[in-house]
Amino acid sequence: MLRRKDAKIFMNTTIQDIVREIRKEFFAFRNGIIADKLRKAGNPHPMIMGCLLVDVTAITQRTRESIDDETKLAAIAQELWNDTNSRECRLAAPMLYPAQLMTLALAKEWCNTVETVEIADNLCHKLLRHIKDAEDLMSQLITHEKPLVKYTGYRLMLNLLLLGKIQFGDRLKTIVENEAEQAQQPLKSLLKDILEELE
């Protein structure tokens, strides 16, 4: 387990070793019932531990407390994000990546590989809403042809609206309303939430 008291030791540990330690924690918090439900619901990840989001959050928080080097945290997060086979790795990565280091280009790369609504929601909530180019990213994503990328853009829009980082003017309202007319699930429900939030 990763603890603050291990910080000095952890600072000298390789990225790969730290990622292995994180994976061990995922295994310790595995939940077979949830994993089976996710598989039956069509979750595409070959490796699903069934960890609750609160457990993934706790694991990543301990990792953050053990490492003071933000560049190293970013490298660990990228290593986790690169593992597209693992649901838990994909959830953990946005919790670890320092928002101030996330560039617009890298954020777009991450968004282009989002594979589920759960991953998109978590990515926006834990990381993208905090980056300096969040509004520019949102504007680019909502016009994307790929449904999950478009969904990620609108999910980011909701986050930014709730934080008061963007204003919901007539132009934005028209975009959302027009999109809602032709949208399929799960985007349709998200757009409805955006419109209801702003009434």
C-alpha positions as CSV (number, residue, x, y, z in Angstrom):
1,M,0.0,0.0,0.0
2,L,1.1,3.5,-0.7
3,R,1.5,5.8,2.3
4,R,2.8,9.3,2.9
5,K,5.5,7.9,5.2
6,D,6.9,6.0,2.1
7,A,7.4,9.2,0.1
8,K,11.2,9.2,0.1
9,I,11.3,5.6,-0.9
10,F,8.6,6.1,-3.5
11,M,10.5,9.0,-5.1
12,N,13.3,6.7,-6.0
13,T,11.0,4.0,-7.4
14,T,10.5,3.6,-11.2
15,I,7.3,4.5,-13.0
16,Q,6.7,0.9,-13.9
17,D,7.1,-0.2,-10.2
18,I,4.7,2.4,-9.0
19,V,2.1,1.4,-11.7
20,R,2.6,-2.2,-10.6
21,E,1.9,-1.2,-7.0
22,I,-1.3,0.7,-8.1
23,R,-2.4,-2.4,-9.9
24,K,-1.9,-4.5,-6.8
25,E,-4.2,-2.1,-4.9
26,F,-6.9,-2.4,-7.7
27,F,-6.7,-6.2,-7.2
28,A,-7.0,-5.8,-3.4
29,F,-10.2,-3.8,-3.9
30,R,-11.7,-6.0,-6.6
31,N,-15.4,-6.7,-6.6
32,G,-16.5,-9.6,-8.7
33,I,-20.2,-8.8,-8.6
34,I,-19.7,-5.3,-10.0
35,A,-17.1,-6.6,-12.5
36,D,-19.7,-9.2,-13.8
37,K,-22.4,-6.5,-14.0
38,L,-20.1,-4.2,-16.0
39,R,-19.2,-7.1,-18.4
40,K,-22.8,-8.0,-18.9
41,A,-23.7,-4.3,-19.6
42,G,-21.1,-4.3,-22.4
43,N,-18.1,-2.7,-20.8
44,P,-15.4,-3.2,-23.5
45,H,-12.3,-3.5,-21.1
46,P,-10.8,-7.0,-21.1
47,M,-9.6,-6.4,-17.5
48,I,-12.2,-5.2,-15.0
49,M,-11.5,-5.4,-11.3
50,G,-14.9,-4.0,-10.4
51,C,-13.4,-1.4,-8.1
52,L,-15.8,1.3,-6.8
53,L,-14.9,4.8,-7.9
54,V,-14.4,5.8,-4.3
55,D,-11.7,3.1,-3.9
56,V,-9.9,4.2,-7.1
57,T,-10.0,7.7,-5.8
58,A,-8.5,6.6,-2.4
59,I,-5.7,4.7,-4.2
60,T,-4.8,7.6,-6.4
61,Q,-4.9,10.0,-3.4
62,R,-2.4,7.9,-1.6
63,T,-0.2,7.9,-4.6
64,R,-0.4,11.7,-4.9
65,E,0.5,12.1,-1.3
66,S,3.5,9.9,-1.7
67,I,5.0,11.7,-4.7
68,D,5.9,15.4,-4.7
69,D,7.2,15.5,-8.3
70,E,4.3,16.5,-10.7
71,T,6.3,15.5,-13.7
72,K,6.6,12.0,-12.3
73,L,2.9,12.0,-11.5
74,A,2.1,12.9,-15.1
75,A,4.3,10.1,-16.3
76,I,2.5,7.6,-14.0
77,A,-0.9,8.9,-15.2
78,Q,0.1,8.6,-18.8
79,E,1.3,5.0,-18.2
80,L,-2.0,4.1,-16.7
81,W,-4.0,5.9,-19.5
82,N,-2.1,4.0,-22.1
83,D,-3.4,0.7,-20.7
84,T,-6.7,0.7,-22.6
85,N,-7.4,-2.9,-21.5
86,S,-7.9,-1.9,-17.8
87,R,-11.0,-0.1,-16.6
88,E,-9.4,0.8,-13.4
89,C,-6.2,2.2,-15.0
90,R,-8.3,4.4,-17.3
91,L,-10.3,5.7,-14.3
92,A,-7.1,6.4,-12.2
93,A,-5.1,8.3,-14.8
94,P,-7.2,11.5,-14.8
95,M,-7.1,11.5,-11.0
96,L,-3.3,11.5,-11.0
97,Y,-2.4,13.8,-14.0
98,P,-1.7,17.3,-12.7
99,A,-4.2,19.7,-14.4
100,Q,-1.6,22.4,-14.9
101,L,0.6,20.1,-16.9
102,M,-2.2,18.9,-19.3
103,T,-1.8,20.6,-22.6
104,L,-4.7,21.1,-25.1
105,A,-3.0,18.7,-27.6
106,L,-2.6,15.9,-25.0
107,A,-6.2,16.5,-23.7
108,K,-7.5,16.0,-27.2
109,E,-5.5,12.8,-27.6
110,W,-7.0,11.4,-24.4
111,C,-10.5,12.4,-25.4
112,N,-10.1,10.7,-28.8
113,T,-9.5,7.4,-27.1
114,V,-12.4,7.5,-24.6
115,E,-14.2,4.2,-24.8
116,T,-17.1,4.4,-22.4
117,V,-19.4,7.0,-20.9
118,E,-18.0,6.2,-17.4
119,I,-14.5,7.0,-18.6
120,A,-15.7,10.2,-20.3
121,D,-17.5,11.4,-17.2
122,N,-14.6,10.7,-14.9
123,L,-12.1,12.3,-17.3
124,C,-14.1,15.5,-17.4
125,H,-14.9,15.6,-13.7
126,K,-11.4,14.7,-12.3
127,L,-9.2,16.5,-14.8
128,L,-10.4,18.3,-17.9
129,R,-12.7,20.9,-16.1
130,H,-9.6,22.1,-14.3
131,I,-7.2,22.6,-17.2
132,K,-6.5,26.1,-18.5
133,D,-7.7,25.3,-22.1
134,A,-10.9,23.6,-21.0
135,E,-13.2,25.9,-22.9
136,D,-11.2,25.6,-26.1
137,L,-11.2,21.8,-25.7
138,M,-14.9,21.8,-25.2
139,S,-15.5,23.8,-28.4
140,Q,-13.4,21.4,-30.4
141,L,-14.9,18.2,-29.0
142,I,-18.6,19.1,-29.4
143,T,-18.2,19.2,-33.2
144,H,-16.4,15.9,-33.4
145,E,-17.9,13.1,-35.5
146,K,-17.2,10.3,-33.1
147,P,-20.1,10.0,-30.7
148,L,-18.1,9.4,-27.5
149,V,-15.8,12.3,-28.2
150,K,-18.8,14.5,-28.8
151,Y,-20.3,13.3,-25.6
152,T,-17.1,14.1,-23.8
153,G,-17.3,17.6,-25.1
154,Y,-20.8,18.2,-23.8
155,R,-20.0,16.5,-20.5
156,L,-17.1,19.0,-20.2
157,M,-19.6,21.8,-21.1
158,L,-21.8,20.8,-18.2
159,N,-18.9,20.7,-15.8
160,L,-17.8,24.2,-16.9
161,L,-21.3,25.6,-16.6
162,L,-21.7,24.3,-13.1
163,L,-18.3,25.8,-12.1
164,G,-19.3,29.1,-13.7
165,K,-16.3,29.0,-16.0
166,I,-18.5,29.6,-19.1
167,Q,-21.7,31.5,-19.7
168,F,-24.8,29.9,-21.2
169,G,-25.7,32.5,-23.8
170,D,-28.2,32.3,-26.7
171,R,-25.5,31.0,-29.1
172,L,-24.6,28.1,-26.8
173,K,-28.2,27.4,-26.0
174,T,-29.0,27.1,-29.7
175,I,-26.1,24.7,-30.2
176,V,-27.3,22.4,-27.4
177,E,-30.9,22.6,-28.6
178,N,-30.0,21.8,-32.2
179,E,-27.8,18.9,-31.1
180,A,-30.5,17.5,-28.8
181,E,-33.0,17.2,-31.7
182,Q,-30.9,14.6,-33.5
183,A,-28.9,13.1,-30.6
184,Q,-29.0,9.5,-29.6
185,Q,-28.5,8.1,-26.1
186,P,-26.5,8.6,-24.0
187,L,-25.8,12.1,-25.4
188,K,-29.5,12.9,-25.6
189,S,-29.9,12.5,-21.8
190,L,-26.8,14.6,-21.2
191,L,-28.1,17.5,-23.4
192,K,-31.4,17.3,-21.5
193,D,-29.5,17.7,-18.2
194,I,-27.6,20.7,-19.6
195,L,-30.8,22.4,-20.7
196,E,-32.6,21.6,-17.4
197,E,-29.7,22.9,-15.3
198,L,-29.9,26.2,-17.0
199,E,-33.6,26.8,-16.9
